[in-house]
Amino acid sequence: MVVEDDPEVLQRFTSMIVASPHFQLVIACDNVADASKALDNFQADVLLTDLGLPDGNGLDLIRQAYQTHPAMHIMVISAFGDEKHVINAIEAGATGYILKDDDHAEVESAILQMCAGGSPISPAVASHLLKRLRPETDSANLTKMELGVLQLIAKGFTAQEAADMKYISYHTVTSHIKNIYRKLHISTRAEAVQEAIRRRLV
């Protein structure tokens, strides 16, 4: 399901989805009202939505989808990659954030990564955030390894990918993730990304 008010951008994303062997387009909308109704009437695994829509805020749509379809993967497609927009989207329930000018390969890869349990953020957005924020290694009493795992999670890597990159077992990574969640008082990957940014851990 795609929600975007710019006809050119909407056409680009829907064409990419239709052409991809991995996806099937359920419905495309250009405003909050139609998208809200579509959430009630259609079953979609993925929601791609803009934030600035003509009749409302995409954040409201994200909250609706997150509350009524908890299994749905929600990704923001936006022209804005600043800290405020990213954090607001994650707080609302989004698990991915890409920019409208990202190329097709990046977008397709991000959607697949999100469906596999990752939390992909556009490289340009991640770079912006990482340059602005500096690590505070003592803010949550995380160990060096836990910080490393949290940084990988915040960048959208799965637990298995983090294990491979850290040359440790999957079981060890999941143990670190449990400790991270406990120390940060969180319970989801989206909250981990949010807390990592808020606490300047990445």
KOLTIVEX-827407 format. One record per residue: residue number from 1; x, y, z of N, C-alpha, C, O in turn; residue in three letters. Coordinates in Angstrom, 3 decimals, m for minus. Layout:
N
nr;nu;nv;nw;cau;cav;caw;cu;cv;cw;ou;ov;ow;rest
NUM;X;Y;Z;X;Y;Z;X;Y;Z;X;Y;Z;ALA
...
This chain:
202
nr;nu;nv;nw;cau;cav;caw;cu;cv;cw;ou;ov;ow;rest
1;0.849;m1.184;0.000;0.000;0.000;0.000;0.891;1.244;0.000;1.771;1.389;0.849;MET
2;0.652;2.139;m0.965;1.468;3.340;m1.108;0.596;4.578;m0.934;m0.481;4.676;m1.523;VAL
3;1.073;5.532;m0.115;0.342;6.786;0.107;1.291;7.944;m0.172;2.262;8.148;0.557;VAL
4;1.008;8.702;m1.228;1.886;9.796;m1.657;1.071;10.778;m2.492;0.348;10.362;m3.397;GLU
5;1.176;12.072;m2.204;0.350;13.062;m2.903;1.011;13.628;m4.154;0.330;14.222;m4.990;ASP
6;2.314;13.458;m4.301;2.997;13.931;m5.502;2.801;12.893;m6.607;3.305;11.776;m6.490;ASP
7;2.072;13.240;m7.689;1.761;12.267;m8.744;2.998;11.605;m9.342;2.987;10.407;m9.624;PRO
8;4.056;12.376;m9.534;5.272;11.833;m10.141;5.943;10.812;m9.219;6.379;9.748;m9.660;GLU
9;6.013;11.155;m7.938;6.631;10.241;m6.965;5.773;8.992;m6.795;6.288;7.876;m6.725;VAL
10;4.450;9.194;m6.728;3.531;8.060;m6.584;3.674;7.106;m7.765;3.713;5.888;m7.587;LEU
11;3.750;7.664;m8.965;3.902;6.842;m10.167;5.215;6.073;m10.144;5.270;4.909;m10.540;GLN
12;6.273;6.731;m9.678;7.588;6.086;m9.633;7.590;4.899;m8.672;8.121;3.835;m8.992;ARG
13;6.992;5.085;m7.493;6.975;4.013;m6.501;6.040;2.873;m6.904;6.379;1.701;m6.735;PHE
14;4.866;3.214;m7.437;3.937;2.153;m7.838;4.493;1.362;m9.017;4.318;0.145;m9.079;THR
15;5.155;2.032;m9.945;5.754;1.340;m11.090;6.849;0.387;m10.628;6.982;m0.720;m11.149;SER
16;7.636;0.828;m9.640;8.696;m0.021;m9.107;8.113;m1.272;m8.463;8.627;m2.374;m8.650;MET
17;7.030;m1.091;m7.701;6.394;m2.218;m7.013;5.803;m3.200;m8.012;5.981;m4.411;m7.881;ILE
18;5.101;m2.678;m9.009;4.476;m3.532;m10.020;5.532;m4.314;m10.801;5.317;m5.473;m11.156;VAL
19;6.670;m3.674;m11.065;7.723;m4.316;m11.858;8.536;m5.329;m11.058;9.208;m6.183;m11.636;ALA
20;8.478;m5.238;m9.741;9.293;m6.126;m8.908;8.624;m7.483;m8.720;7.417;m7.548;m8.487;SER
21;9.389;m8.565;m8.820;8.827;m9.905;m8.593;8.571;m10.182;m7.111;7.929;m11.172;m6.762;PRO
22;9.077;m9.305;m6.244;8.954;m9.519;m4.800;7.670;m8.928;m4.211;7.252;m9.315;m3.120;HIS
23;7.046;m7.993;m4.930;5.922;m7.256;m4.357;4.667;m7.336;m5.220;4.719;m7.655;m6.408;PHE
24;3.551;m7.040;m4.587;2.281;m6.907;m5.298;1.584;m5.660;m4.770;1.382;m5.530;m3.563;GLN
25;1.219;m4.750;m5.652;0.565;m3.508;m5.244;m0.886;m3.784;m4.854;m1.666;m4.293;m5.659;LEU
26;m1.237;m3.446;m3.622;m2.609;m3.640;m3.145;m3.462;m2.433;m3.502;m4.533;m2.576;m4.091;VAL
27;m2.985;m1.234;m3.142;m3.716;m0.004;m3.448;m2.773;1.179;m3.310;m1.813;1.132;m2.541;ILE
28;m3.053;2.246;m4.064;m2.284;3.484;m3.975;m3.246;4.631;m3.682;m4.307;4.721;m4.299;ALA
29;m2.887;5.500;m2.752;m3.736;6.632;m2.364;m2.899;7.908;m2.352;m1.677;7.865;m2.214;CYS
30;m3.590;9.058;m2.500;m2.862;10.324;m2.477;m3.304;11.243;m1.344;m2.962;12.425;m1.333;ASP
31;m4.068;10.701;m0.386;m4.474;11.509;0.762;m4.768;10.620;1.966;m4.912;9.404;1.836;ASN
32;m4.856;11.244;3.138;m5.061;10.507;4.381;m6.435;9.852;4.433;m6.563;8.711;4.876;VAL
33;m7.466;10.571;3.982;m8.837;10.056;4.062;m8.991;8.734;3.312;m9.515;7.764;3.859;ALA
34;m8.535;8.698;2.066;m8.646;7.470;1.273;m7.772;6.358;1.855;m8.167;5.192;1.871;ASP
35;m6.594;6.727;2.329;m5.688;5.732;2.895;m6.250;5.142;4.183;m6.104;3.948;4.443;ALA
36;m6.890;5.982;4.981;m7.491;5.512;6.234;m8.592;4.499;5.957;m8.702;3.486;6.649;SER
37;m9.404;4.774;4.944;m10.462;3.834;4.557;m9.851;2.541;4.009;m10.340;1.445;4.281;LYS
38;m8.786;2.689;3.243;m8.132;1.516;2.651;m7.579;0.591;3.733;m7.597;m0.630;3.578;ALA
39;m7.092;1.168;4.821;m6.578;0.349;5.922;m7.677;m0.516;6.526;m7.414;m1.609;7.027;LEU
40;m8.913;m0.017;6.474;m10.047;m0.771;7.015;m10.556;m1.829;6.043;m11.158;m2.821;6.454;ASP
41;m10.312;m1.612;4.746;m10.924;m2.475;3.732;m9.964;m3.399;2.981;m10.406;m4.318;2.293;ASN
42;m8.671;m3.165;3.107;m7.701;m3.978;2.380;m6.675;m4.574;3.344;m6.383;m4.002;4.395;PHE
43;m6.141;m5.720;2.969;m5.091;m6.360;3.754;m3.762;m6.192;3.022;m3.571;m6.734;1.933;GLN
44;m2.861;m5.448;3.618;m1.536;m5.234;3.029;m0.469;m5.547;4.069;m0.658;m5.293;5.259;ALA
45;0.637;m6.091;3.621;1.738;m6.414;4.535;2.632;m5.210;4.801;3.276;m5.112;5.845;ASP
46;2.657;m4.284;3.821;3.568;m3.143;3.914;2.825;m1.847;3.618;2.001;m1.788;2.705;VAL
47;3.123;m0.811;4.393;2.604;0.532;4.143;3.780;1.457;3.878;4.670;1.602;4.716;LEU
48;3.777;2.084;2.702;4.752;3.125;2.378;3.994;4.438;2.366;3.072;4.601;1.566;LEU
49;4.351;5.376;3.225;3.586;6.618;3.287;4.461;7.854;3.411;5.506;7.842;4.061;THR
50;4.004;8.917;2.771;4.616;10.227;2.922;4.141;10.807;4.257;3.161;10.328;4.825;ASP
51;4.823;11.824;4.753;4.406;12.469;5.997;3.528;13.686;5.733;2.536;13.905;6.427;LEU
52;3.895;14.474;4.730;3.127;15.676;4.418;2.090;15.405;3.347;2.405;15.375;2.157;GLY
53;0.845;15.208;3.777;m0.248;14.918;2.847;m1.253;16.064;2.860;m1.357;16.767;3.865;LEU
54;m2.000;16.275;1.768;m2.846;17.469;1.635;m3.958;17.599;2.669;m4.354;18.715;3.008;PRO
55;m4.465;16.487;3.172;m5.597;16.561;4.110;m5.234;16.094;5.517;m6.122;15.813;6.322;ASP
56;m3.958;16.009;5.818;m3.574;15.575;7.155;m2.113;15.184;7.230;m1.347;15.367;6.283;GLY
57;m1.747;14.644;8.375;m0.360;14.255;8.630;m0.194;12.752;8.478;m0.992;11.974;9.002;ASN
58;0.836;12.353;7.766;1.091;10.932;7.593;1.338;10.210;8.907;1.163;8.994;8.991;GLY
59;1.746;10.954;9.941;1.962;10.344;11.257;0.672;9.756;11.809;0.690;8.711;12.460;LEU
60;m0.455;10.428;11.550;m1.749;9.913;12.014;m2.066;8.586;11.334;m2.608;7.670;11.953;ASP
61;m1.724;8.497;10.064;m1.948;7.262;9.312;m1.052;6.143;9.846;m1.476;4.992;9.956;LEU
62;0.177;6.495;10.172;1.105;5.510;10.738;0.574;4.987;12.065;0.610;3.784;12.324;ILE
63;0.082;5.894;12.904;m0.469;5.478;14.204;m1.664;4.550;14.015;m1.794;3.548;14.718;ARG
64;m2.538;4.886;13.061;m3.709;4.042;12.794;m3.277;2.649;12.351;m3.784;1.643;12.847;GLN
65;m2.340;2.604;11.417;m1.867;1.312;10.909;m1.193;0.506;12.013;m1.391;m0.705;12.115;ALA
66;m0.402;1.174;12.831;0.326;0.503;13.911;m0.637;m0.090;14.940;m0.393;m1.169;15.480;TYR
67;m1.735;0.628;15.206;m2.700;0.177;16.211;m3.647;m0.887;15.673;m3.974;m1.839;16.382;GLN
68;m4.088;m0.738;14.433;m5.085;m1.659;13.880;m4.470;m2.840;13.134;m5.112;m3.879;12.982;THR
69;m3.234;m2.688;12.670;m2.544;m3.765;11.952;m1.131;m3.916;12.519;m0.160;m3.555;11.856;HIS
70;m1.008;m4.441;13.726;0.299;m4.515;14.398;1.362;m5.304;13.642;2.556;m5.106;13.867;PRO
71;0.943;m6.188;12.756;1.918;m6.982;11.997;2.385;m6.268;10.728;3.311;m6.734;10.063;ALA
72;1.758;m5.149;10.387;2.105;m4.427;9.165;3.471;m3.757;9.301;3.800;m3.189;10.342;MET
73;4.256;m3.835;8.229;5.553;m3.157;8.179;5.327;m1.751;7.625;4.784;m1.594;6.532;HIS
74;5.739;m0.738;8.370;5.452;0.647;8.002;6.740;1.388;7.675;7.654;1.463;8.496;ILE
75;6.801;1.935;6.460;7.982;2.686;6.040;7.590;4.077;5.563;6.628;4.239;4.813;MET
76;8.339;5.073;6.003;8.114;6.452;5.578;8.887;6.716;4.293;10.045;6.320;4.154;VAL
77;8.219;7.399;3.346;8.904;7.903;2.158;8.787;9.425;2.226;7.687;9.966;2.107;ILE
78;9.887;10.102;2.413;9.817;11.533;2.696;10.932;12.301;2.018;11.962;11.742;1.639;SER
79;10.701;13.604;1.873;11.741;14.490;1.363;12.581;15.026;2.515;13.622;15.647;2.304;ALA
80;12.110;14.774;3.745;12.787;15.294;4.931;13.526;14.181;5.666;12.938;13.155;6.008;PHE
81;14.814;14.389;5.906;15.601;13.376;6.599;16.200;13.870;7.890;17.184;13.309;8.373;GLY
82;15.613;14.933;8.470;16.161;15.482;9.702;15.750;14.653;10.913;14.846;13.821;10.842;ASP
83;16.432;14.901;12.022;16.239;14.125;13.248;14.790;14.151;13.726;14.251;13.114;14.113;GLU
84;14.155;15.324;13.704;12.793;15.463;14.219;11.814;14.587;13.457;11.024;13.866;14.066;LYS
85;11.858;14.643;12.127;10.927;13.852;11.323;11.151;12.356;11.522;10.193;11.589;11.621;HIS
86;12.414;11.945;11.581;12.721;10.520;11.738;12.221;10.005;13.082;11.556;8.971;13.143;VAL
87;12.537;10.723;14.158;12.132;10.286;15.497;10.617;10.286;15.641;10.050;9.359;16.221;ILE
88;9.953;11.319;15.118;8.489;11.365;15.192;7.861;10.172;14.483;6.886;9.596;14.965;ASN
89;8.422;9.807;13.340;7.889;8.672;12.580;8.088;7.364;13.336;7.188;6.525;13.379;ALA
90;9.266;7.189;13.933;9.542;5.972;14.700;8.634;5.891;15.919;8.120;4.821;16.246;ILE
91;8.435;7.027;16.595;7.553;7.056;17.763;6.124;6.691;17.380;5.405;6.076;18.167;GLU
92;5.711;7.072;16.167;4.347;6.785;15.715;4.159;5.315;15.356;3.036;4.811;15.364;ALA
93;5.268;4.620;15.038;5.152;3.198;14.714;5.880;2.752;13.463;5.834;1.574;13.109;GLY
94;6.557;3.675;12.782;7.293;3.303;11.567;8.527;2.479;11.919;9.157;2.693;12.955;ALA
95;8.863;1.538;11.044;10.059;0.719;11.260;11.107;0.943;10.171;12.173;0.329;10.200;THR
96;10.808;1.817;9.215;11.754;2.131;8.159;11.581;3.571;7.710;10.506;4.148;7.874;GLY
97;12.641;4.163;7.139;12.573;5.563;6.720;13.497;5.746;5.520;14.713;5.597;5.631;TYR
98;12.903;6.073;4.369;13.688;6.294;3.156;13.337;7.649;2.559;12.283;8.215;2.849;ILE
99;14.221;8.154;1.731;13.992;9.429;1.069;13.411;9.211;m0.322;13.666;8.195;m0.969;LEU
100;12.624;10.188;m0.767;11.945;10.057;m2.057;12.912;9.929;m3.227;12.587;9.326;m4.250;LYS
101;14.102;10.501;m3.069;15.047;10.446;m4.188;16.003;9.260;m4.114;16.931;9.168;m4.918;ASP
102;15.792;8.350;m3.159;16.580;7.113;m3.141;16.284;6.323;m4.412;15.153;6.338;m4.897;ASP
103;17.278;5.639;m4.955;17.043;4.918;m6.210;16.250;3.630;m5.970;16.094;3.181;m4.834;ASP
104;15.759;3.055;m7.055;14.882;1.885;m6.975;15.526;0.731;m6.227;14.877;0.071;m5.416;HIS
105;16.797;0.488;m6.498;17.485;m0.632;m5.851;17.535;m0.442;m4.343;17.341;m1.398;m3.591;ALA
106;17.795;0.788;m3.892;17.848;1.081;m2.457;16.483;0.902;m1.816;16.367;0.351;m0.721;GLU
107;15.440;1.376;m2.512;14.081;1.273;m1.979;13.657;m0.182;m1.877;13.137;m0.613;m0.848;VAL
108;13.878;m0.937;m2.941;13.493;m2.350;m2.942;14.244;m3.114;m1.855;13.660;m3.938;m1.150;GLU
109;15.527;m2.840;m1.727;16.334;m3.496;m0.701;15.836;m3.143;0.695;15.791;m4.001;1.577;SER
110;15.462;m1.881;0.894;14.983;m1.433;2.202;13.675;m2.118;2.575;13.485;m2.508;3.727;ALA
111;12.773;m2.265;1.609;11.490;m2.925;1.879;11.713;m4.387;2.242;11.124;m4.891;3.198;ILE
112;12.560;m5.064;1.482;12.848;m6.475;1.761;13.511;m6.637;3.126;13.205;m7.573;3.864;LEU
113;14.412;m5.729;3.452;15.090;m5.784;4.748;14.093;m5.575;5.885;14.163;m6.251;6.912;GLN
114;13.166;m4.636;5.695;12.146;m4.372;6.708;11.257;m5.595;6.912;10.940;m5.949;8.048;MET
115;10.856;m6.238;5.826;9.996;m7.420;5.918;10.722;m8.595;6.575;10.088;m9.512;7.097;CYS
116;12.056;m8.558;6.546;12.849;m9.621;7.167;13.129;m9.335;8.639;13.826;m10.097;9.308;ALA
117;12.576;m8.225;9.135;12.742;m7.902;10.545;13.687;m6.758;10.834;13.915;m6.417;11.994;GLY
118;14.243;m6.156;9.783;15.151;m5.033;9.972;14.418;m3.713;10.112;13.199;m3.641;9.958;GLY
119;15.182;m2.667;10.408;14.628;m1.317;10.514;15.470;m0.390;9.640;16.243;0.418;10.154;SER
120;15.321;m0.506;8.319;16.191;0.238;7.407;15.941;1.740;7.417;14.798;2.199;7.425;PRO
121;17.019;2.481;7.417;16.969;3.932;7.306;17.832;4.312;6.116;18.929;3.781;5.941;ILE
122;17.336;5.231;5.299;18.080;5.675;4.125;19.512;6.038;4.512;19.721;6.720;5.515;SER
123;20.501;5.594;3.737;21.898;5.909;4.052;22.145;7.399;4.266;22.928;7.785;5.134;PRO
124;21.475;8.233;3.474;21.650;9.680;3.622;21.126;10.158;4.969;21.732;11.022;5.604;ALA
125;19.992;9.595;5.410;19.406;9.960;6.705;20.300;9.471;7.836;20.585;10.215;8.775;VAL
126;20.740;8.222;7.744;21.600;7.651;8.785;22.893;8.450;8.909;23.363;8.708;10.017;ALA
127;23.461;8.838;7.785;24.695;9.615;7.794;24.485;10.957;8.477;25.327;11.412;9.249;SER
128;23.345;11.587;8.182;23.021;12.882;8.791;22.907;12.753;10.303;23.453;13.570;11.044;HIS
129;22.198;11.728;10.757;21.997;11.529;12.190;23.311;11.204;12.893;23.595;11.732;13.968;LEU
130;24.104;10.338;12.285;25.357;9.925;12.909;26.359;11.076;12.999;27.168;11.120;13.926;LEU
131;26.314;11.997;12.052;27.204;13.154;12.099;26.775;14.133;13.186;27.612;14.786;13.809;LYS
132;25.472;14.230;13.410;24.949;15.171;14.401;25.120;14.675;15.821;25.393;15.457;16.732;ARG
133;24.959;13.382;16.008;24.949;12.832;17.360;26.283;12.180;17.694;26.923;11.573;16.836;LEU
134;26.685;12.312;18.924;27.941;11.732;19.373;27.669;10.695;20.450;26.753;10.878;21.252;ARG
135;28.435;9.612;20.493;28.173;8.570;21.484;28.415;9.028;22.912;29.345;9.783;23.194;PRO
136;27.556;8.554;23.807;27.740;8.753;25.242;27.747;7.365;25.854;26.697;6.837;26.221;GLU
137;28.920;6.774;25.965;29.007;5.365;26.307;28.524;5.046;27.713;28.241;3.889;28.025;THR
138;28.426;6.076;28.572;28.014;5.785;29.938;26.553;6.100;30.206;26.094;5.939;31.336;ASP
139;25.804;6.548;29.194;24.443;7.014;29.442;23.500;5.901;29.857;22.508;6.165;30.536;SER
140;23.776;4.683;29.474;22.878;3.591;29.864;23.662;2.411;30.435;23.121;1.316;30.590;ALA
141;24.946;2.639;30.748;25.800;1.583;31.293;25.874;0.362;30.378;25.931;m0.775;30.846;ASN
142;25.870;0.612;29.079;25.990;m0.482;28.124;27.461;m0.853;27.954;28.340;0.007;27.990;LEU
143;27.710;m2.139;27.770;29.074;m2.583;27.523;29.484;m2.195;26.105;28.645;m1.803;25.294;THR
144;30.780;m2.307;25.812;31.270;m1.973;24.483;30.604;m2.845;23.429;30.236;m2.354;22.362;LYS
145;30.444;m4.136;23.717;29.806;m5.039;22.768;28.331;m4.697;22.595;27.813;m4.745;21.479;MET
146;27.643;m4.350;23.693;26.226;m3.979;23.603;26.056;m2.719;22.775;25.109;m2.606;21.996;GLU
147;26.973;m1.768;22.940;26.930;m0.557;22.123;27.084;m0.895;20.649;26.383;m0.348;19.798;LEU
148;28.008;m1.800;20.359;28.224;m2.207;18.974;27.003;m2.871;18.381;26.636;m2.596;17.239;GLY
149;26.367;m3.746;19.150;25.156;m4.427;18.685;24.025;m3.419;18.499;23.296;m3.481;17.509;VAL
150;23.874;m2.490;19.447;22.820;m1.482;19.349;23.013;m0.609;18.115;22.044;m0.264;17.438;LEU
151;24.253;m0.254;17.823;24.530;0.561;16.643;24.119;m0.168;15.368;23.586;0.447;14.444;GLN
152;24.365;m1.469;15.315;23.982;m2.253;14.136;22.467;m2.373;14.033;21.907;m2.279;12.941;LEU
153;21.797;m2.583;15.177;20.331;m2.664;15.185;19.741;m1.346;14.701;18.809;m1.329;13.896;ILE
154;20.298;m0.235;15.203;19.789;1.085;14.832;19.973;1.372;13.347;19.236;2.167;12.765;ALA
155;20.959;0.719;12.741;21.191;0.899;11.307;20.340;m0.043;10.461;20.386;0.001;9.232;LYS
156;19.555;m0.903;11.133;18.628;m1.750;10.402;19.061;m3.183;10.184;18.341;m3.943;9.536;GLY
157;20.208;m3.579;10.698;20.668;m4.954;10.509;19.890;m5.920;11.404;19.495;m5.565;12.515;PHE
158;19.675;m7.125;10.921;18.998;m8.151;11.709;19.976;m8.719;12.735;21.178;m8.459;12.678;THR
159;19.439;m9.500;13.673;20.279;m10.109;14.706;21.324;m11.033;14.080;22.476;m11.052;14.514;ALA
160;20.923;m11.803;13.056;21.866;m12.706;12.399;22.968;m11.932;11.687;24.136;m12.320;11.728;GLN
161;22.589;m10.828;11.030;23.587;m10.002;10.350;24.555;m9.391;11.361;25.758;m9.314;11.111;GLU
162;24.018;m8.956;12.508;24.869;m8.391;13.562;25.846;m9.446;14.078;27.015;m9.157;14.332;ALA
163;25.344;m10.676;14.229;26.200;m11.772;14.695;27.343;m12.018;13.715;28.494;m12.186;14.119;ALA
164;27.015;m12.036;12.427;28.037;m12.264;11.401;29.082;m11.147;11.395;30.277;m11.404;11.251;ASP
165;28.616;m9.905;11.553;29.524;m8.762;11.499;30.405;m8.660;12.743;31.522;m8.145;12.685;MET
166;29.890;m9.158;13.869;30.654;m9.114;15.123;31.425;m10.418;15.375;32.144;m10.544;16.367;LYS
167;31.264;m11.383;14.463;31.924;m12.689;14.583;31.569;m13.387;15.901;32.422;m13.977;16.564;TYR
168;30.287;m13.299;16.255;29.784;m13.995;17.437;28.538;m14.771;17.038;28.028;m14.604;15.931;ILE
169;28.048;m15.616;17.931;26.893;m16.443;17.597;25.595;m15.651;17.648;25.503;m14.607;18.295;SER
170;24.599;m16.174;16.951;23.266;m15.568;16.966;22.729;m15.521;18.397;22.119;m14.533;18.808;TYR
171;22.963;m16.604;19.153;22.492;m16.678;20.537;23.117;m15.570;21.387;22.446;m14.972;22.227;HIS
172;24.399;m15.304;21.163;25.081;m14.253;21.921;24.500;m12.883;21.597;24.319;m12.054;22.488;THR
173;24.210;m12.647;20.319;23.621;m11.367;19.913;22.250;m11.175;20.549;21.947;m10.099;21.065;VAL
174;21.423;m12.217;20.512;20.085;m12.087;21.109;20.186;m11.846;22.609;19.350;m11.151;23.186;THR
175;21.204;m12.414;23.239;21.427;m12.170;24.665;21.792;m10.706;24.904;21.307;m10.081;25.847;SER
176;22.654;m10.169;24.038;23.021;m8.750;24.142;21.793;m7.865;23.920;21.605;m6.871;24.621;HIS
177;20.962;m8.230;22.945;19.766;m7.440;22.651;18.824;m7.420;23.853;18.255;m6.380;24.186;ILE
178;18.663;m8.572;24.500;17.819;m8.637;25.700;18.358;m7.720;26.790;17.592;m7.035;27.467;LYS
179;19.683;m7.710;26.958;20.301;m6.837;27.960;20.114;m5.364;27.607;19.868;m4.528;28.477;ASN
180;20.235;m5.061;26.304;20.037;m3.685;25.840;18.609;m3.241;26.127;18.384;m2.151;26.653;ILE
181;17.638;m4.099;25.776;16.234;m3.771;26.005;15.975;m3.541;27.494;15.251;m2.623;27.878;TYR
182;16.584;m4.397;28.329;16.372;m4.285;29.777;16.971;m2.981;30.310;16.337;m2.279;31.097;ARG
183;18.176;m2.667;29.883;18.850;m1.467;30.377;18.189;m0.180;29.888;18.175;0.826;30.598;LYS
184;17.645;m0.216;28.677;17.004;0.977;28.115;15.504;1.016;28.392;14.819;1.971;28.027;LEU
185;15.000;m0.042;29.048;13.575;m0.125;29.393;12.692;m0.044;28.148;11.749;0.745;28.088;HIS
186;13.015;m0.869;27.166;12.264;m0.910;25.914;11.930;m2.359;25.581;12.404;m3.285;26.239;ILE
187;11.100;m2.542;24.540;10.691;m3.909;24.200;10.612;m4.181;22.707;10.320;m5.310;22.312;SER
188;10.865;m3.176;21.857;10.783;m3.381;20.414;12.002;m2.797;19.710;12.716;m1.958;20.260;THR
189;12.222;m3.256;18.489;13.344;m2.757;17.681;13.176;m1.268;17.378;14.146;m0.512;17.421;ARG
190;11.953;m0.849;17.072;11.714;0.566;16.777;12.078;1.436;17.978;12.650;2.514;17.819;ALA
191;11.745;0.966;19.175;12.093;1.708;20.390;13.603;1.738;20.589;14.148;2.715;21.102;GLU
192;14.277;0.666;20.182;15.737;0.617;20.295;16.374;1.697;19.426;17.303;2.384;19.851;ALA
193;15.862;1.839;18.199;16.368;2.881;17.302;16.108;4.256;17.901;16.991;5.113;17.924;VAL
194;14.887;4.456;18.384;14.499;5.733;18.981;15.386;6.073;20.182;15.881;7.194;20.299;GLN
195;15.580;5.101;21.067;16.383;5.330;22.265;17.852;5.542;21.923;18.533;6.344;22.562;GLU
196;18.336;4.829;20.922;19.733;4.997;20.512;19.977;6.419;20.028;21.007;7.021;20.329;ALA
197;19.022;6.946;19.278;19.135;8.319;18.780;18.971;9.315;19.926;19.751;10.259;20.058;ILE
198;17.952;9.094;20.748;17.658;10.036;21.830;18.795;10.110;22.844;19.122;11.189;23.338;ARG
199;19.394;8.968;23.153;20.472;8.916;24.133;21.844;9.155;23.498;22.874;9.099;24.170;ARG
200;21.833;9.423;22.184;23.080;9.690;21.458;24.072;8.539;21.592;25.269;8.732;21.809;ARG
201;23.525;7.344;21.453;24.366;6.148;21.500;24.875;5.772;20.122;25.813;4.983;20.005;LEU
202;24.270;6.326;19.073;24.745;6.088;17.709;24.811;7.410;16.973;25.188;7.446;15.802;VAL
